[in-house]
Amino acid sequence: MNQNIMKIFSRLSTPLIADACVRLNIPLRIASSGIKPICSGSYLAGKVLPIKHFGSVDVFLEAMKDASQGDIMVIDNEGRMDEGCIGDLTVLEAKATGLSGIIVWGCHRDTKELYRIGFPVFSYGAYPAGPVRVDSIKELSESRFENINIGKNDAVFADDDGVIFVPQYKVDEVLVVAEEISQTERNQAEMINKGIKLYDQLNFDEYLAKQGEDSRYTFRQHLRKTGGSIEE
């Protein structure tokens, strides 16, 4: 699964995945703004390997032991900004294990080394000190990302625009629709470059007239009727 969706996602983006979810009436499960890749231009798409962090690296090693090739480690560190819960050795271990990347609800450290390694890591920032606490209760299979429940039945997409979670059973459908939206937008962009403005492509005068007659008629309805795309 992971290799195939990574290949498809390389032609897409998280905004297109989000638009596809809206069109398919799939609830949006998006990380709040501010999460960024260590190396700009990094992207991830694949199955979630959920991990609840408890202050010690052992939980990562235990989870990676049974991970599948291409899994993406998604770490629930409760959004803590007072510790860097992963660093260069954890990242090197994830890379050696065959994972595709790491996404952290919290901070990383060893930025200089992580940049050199080049393995896709997304987090909310850097913090020089590692954890100084060790909690006692461990649960490897369930975790959260902010207010989003995530588990092994989820997939995740990440790029410079952000991070979005999608149920695995919906991934194929979402990717098909995302590619359709992408093609429509590329066609619209080409027409703009040829001098045909979006206003005319989308028959905007017609929309304004209908909206004037019926205030319930939305621009999104008009886009779907005309086959256009700019929002979902």
PAFIMAR-816388 format. One line per field, with one value per residue (C-alpha): y, z, x. Coordinates in pm, 1 decimal, always signed. Layout:
% PAFIMAR-816388
y c(Y; ...);
z c(Z; ...);
x c(X; ...);
This chain:
% PAFIMAR-816388
y c(+0.0; +257.7; +251.9; +285.5; +577.2; +753.2; +732.8; +873.2; +1139.0; +1265.1; +1416.5; +1562.0; +1766.4; +1779.7; +2059.2; +1823.0; +1542.6; +1779.9; +1888.9; +1526.2; +1450.4; +1742.4; +1624.7; +1270.5; +1391.4; +1243.4; +1435.7; +1650.3; +1533.9; +1788.9; +1881.2; +2244.4; +2487.2; +2513.3; +2159.5; +2160.5; +1919.9; +1951.7; +1956.0; +2170.8; +1975.8; +1650.9; +1460.8; +1145.2; +916.3; +582.4; +375.6; +519.9; +356.4; +526.2; +574.2; +733.0; +875.5; +823.4; +991.3; +710.2; +587.6; +226.7; +282.9; +373.1; +66.2; -158.9; -17.3; -38.7; -406.4; -502.9; -222.9; -285.0; -144.6; +206.4; +274.2; +632.5; +676.8; +924.5; +1024.7; +1153.2; +1366.4; +1573.7; +1875.6; +1933.5; +2216.6; +2164.5; +1855.3; +1717.9; +1364.6; +1239.3; +1303.2; +1170.8; +816.5; +751.2; +885.5; +670.2; +365.5; +443.7; +477.1; +147.8; -25.1; +70.7; +331.0; +614.7; +899.8; +1043.8; +1293.3; +1440.0; +1614.7; +1795.8; +1884.3; +1725.7; +1795.9; +1747.5; +1959.1; +1988.0; +1609.7; +1549.1; +1790.6; +1600.2; +1262.9; +1390.5; +1144.1; +1296.2; +1430.4; +1664.8; +1843.6; +2166.8; +2290.0; +2221.5; +2201.9; +2119.6; +1900.7; +1553.6; +1422.1; +1411.2; +1225.6; +860.7; +774.8; +426.8; +336.0; +232.5; +179.9; +126.1; +83.5; +396.4; +758.9; +1104.1; +1392.2; +1697.6; +1623.9; +1351.0; +984.3; +791.0; +422.7; +154.1; +166.1; +520.6; +658.7; +995.4; +1248.2; +1523.0; +1794.6; +2160.9; +2255.8; +2031.6; +1688.4; +1514.3; +1175.1; +954.2; +613.0; +345.4; +206.0; +546.2; +610.7; +471.0; +668.2; +986.3; +954.9; +907.0; +1219.3; +1418.0; +1336.0; +1441.2; +1774.4; +1819.5; +1764.6; +2008.3; +2274.9; +2220.7; +2264.8; +2583.1; +2717.8; +2650.5; +2837.5; +3136.2; +3140.3; +3145.6; +3453.3; +3293.3; +3422.9; +3206.0; +3444.4; +3336.9; +2970.7; +2931.5; +3126.5; +3358.1; +3591.0; +3292.3; +3211.0; +3567.3; +3568.1; +3236.9; +3335.4; +3655.0; +3451.6; +3192.1; +3280.3; +2911.5; +2847.0; +2821.6; +2870.3; +2511.9; +2389.6; +2602.5; +2460.5; +2105.9; +2189.6; +2352.3; +2103.2; +2368.4; +2354.3; +2617.2; +2520.2; +2214.4);
z c(+0.0; +112.3; -193.2; -427.7; -247.8; -207.8; -585.3; -648.5; -376.1; -526.2; -800.5; -553.4; -229.2; +104.9; -22.3; -297.9; -45.0; +172.5; -125.8; -215.5; +140.3; +128.0; -203.9; -66.5; +263.7; +462.9; +789.0; +774.9; +1023.1; +980.7; +1216.6; +1323.8; +1134.8; +1234.8; +1171.5; +923.8; +770.9; +883.6; +516.4; +302.3; +16.4; +212.8; +176.4; +324.1; +241.8; +403.6; +687.9; +1038.6; +1301.6; +1611.9; +1915.2; +2248.7; +2393.8; +2765.1; +2804.5; +2693.6; +2361.0; +2437.9; +2322.4; +1974.6; +1953.8; +2069.6; +1809.2; +1526.4; +1603.1; +1451.1; +1194.7; +825.7; +550.1; +461.5; +782.0; +909.5; +1278.9; +1420.3; +1772.6; +2032.1; +2266.4; +2376.0; +2185.4; +2443.1; +2352.6; +2649.7; +2522.5; +2197.6; +2201.8; +1897.7; +1773.7; +1528.6; +1666.6; +1667.3; +1313.1; +1194.6; +1355.6; +1181.3; +849.8; +902.5; +997.2; +664.9; +784.9; +546.0; +797.1; +1134.4; +1233.1; +1583.4; +1783.9; +1971.9; +1912.5; +1776.3; +1851.5; +1674.7; +1384.7; +1228.6; +1217.7; +1102.4; +816.1; +718.5; +737.9; +514.9; +643.2; +635.9; +982.7; +1057.7; +1391.0; +1553.5; +1626.9; +1786.9; +2151.8; +2266.6; +2570.2; +2557.1; +2798.7; +3167.6; +3268.8; +3235.1; +3265.9; +3369.7; +3145.3; +2785.4; +2500.1; +2157.3; +1947.1; +2028.3; +2034.2; +1949.1; +1737.8; +1902.7; +1901.2; +1636.7; +1732.6; +1518.8; +1485.6; +1264.2; +1041.1; +933.9; +660.1; +674.5; +411.5; +487.9; +295.6; +330.8; +362.0; +658.2; +774.0; +709.0; +826.5; +617.3; +699.7; +509.7; +348.9; +191.6; +57.8; -294.0; -342.5; -207.3; -437.4; -744.4; -666.3; -573.8; -912.7; -1087.0; -904.2; -982.4; -1354.3; -1357.0; -1185.4; -1421.4; -1717.7; -1564.5; -1502.9; -1865.6; -1986.3; -1763.3; -1913.6; -2257.8; -2161.8; -2060.2; -1709.0; -1438.8; -1424.4; -1776.0; -1741.0; -1447.0; -1604.2; -1306.1; -1446.8; -1459.8; -1097.4; -984.2; -1164.7; -1011.1; -669.7; -696.4; -767.5; -499.6; -207.5; -123.6; -451.7; -351.9; -550.2; -469.7; -629.3; -932.4; -959.2; -955.4; -1217.5; -1449.9; -1381.9; -1242.4; -938.0; -709.8; -377.0; -235.2);
x c(+0.0; +254.6; +481.1; +185.6; +22.1; +358.1; +402.6; +54.4; +83.5; +410.8; +189.9; -58.7; -67.4; -245.0; -476.8; -592.7; -641.8; -845.5; -1057.5; -1121.0; -1233.4; -1478.0; -1619.4; -1660.4; -1810.3; -1523.6; -1469.0; -1156.5; -892.9; -616.9; -334.5; -341.0; -119.6; +243.3; +360.3; +649.7; +899.9; +1260.9; +1360.9; +1133.2; +982.9; +952.9; +628.0; +476.9; +187.8; +124.2; -11.4; -3.3; +214.5; +67.1; +287.7; +204.6; +526.6; +595.5; +932.3; +1161.4; +1299.2; +1207.8; +849.8; +978.9; +1201.7; +918.0; +679.5; +932.5; +995.9; +659.4; +628.4; +566.3; +784.0; +675.3; +481.8; +483.9; +552.1; +298.1; +397.9; +154.0; +361.5; +61.2; +189.5; +462.6; +696.3; +929.4; +1110.9; +1243.6; +1106.3; +1300.8; +1652.8; +1906.7; +1941.2; +1565.5; +1543.8; +1834.0; +1669.7; +1338.1; +1519.5; +1706.6; +1380.3; +1224.4; +976.1; +887.2; +898.8; +802.5; +532.4; +539.9; +271.6; +542.3; +908.3; +1222.8; +1587.1; +1922.2; +1799.5; +2144.5; +2183.5; +1826.9; +1879.1; +2194.3; +2015.9; +1736.1; +1475.1; +1122.5; +1039.6; +748.4; +710.4; +595.7; +947.0; +1282.2; +1384.0; +1738.0; +1662.3; +1518.7; +1254.7; +1341.2; +1026.0; +924.6; +556.3; +453.7; +158.7; +223.2; -21.5; +127.7; -186.1; -386.4; -287.0; -410.8; -294.5; -445.8; -821.4; -788.4; -803.4; -556.5; -481.6; -336.0; -644.7; -555.5; -334.2; -161.7; -55.5; +197.5; +379.0; +477.1; +107.4; +36.5; -79.9; -411.6; -539.3; -768.7; -921.6; -730.5; -1043.3; -1110.7; -759.7; -806.6; -1127.4; -969.7; -668.4; -886.7; -1090.3; -778.3; -625.4; -947.1; -944.6; -575.7; -633.1; -924.9; -716.9; -422.9; -657.5; -798.5; -447.8; -351.2; -658.4; -574.9; -225.9; -387.0; -589.3; -918.8; -983.6; -1132.6; -1428.4; -1524.1; -1428.6; -1663.9; -1950.6; -1942.7; -2209.8; -2445.7; -2363.6; -2432.2; -2767.4; -2876.7; -2750.1; -2949.6; -3263.2; -3193.9; -2966.1; -2936.0; -2752.4; -2385.5; -2069.0; -1973.1; -2295.7; -2218.0; -1865.5; -1993.9; -2253.5; -2000.0; -1720.3; -1490.7; -1265.9; -1121.1; -1273.7; -1445.0);
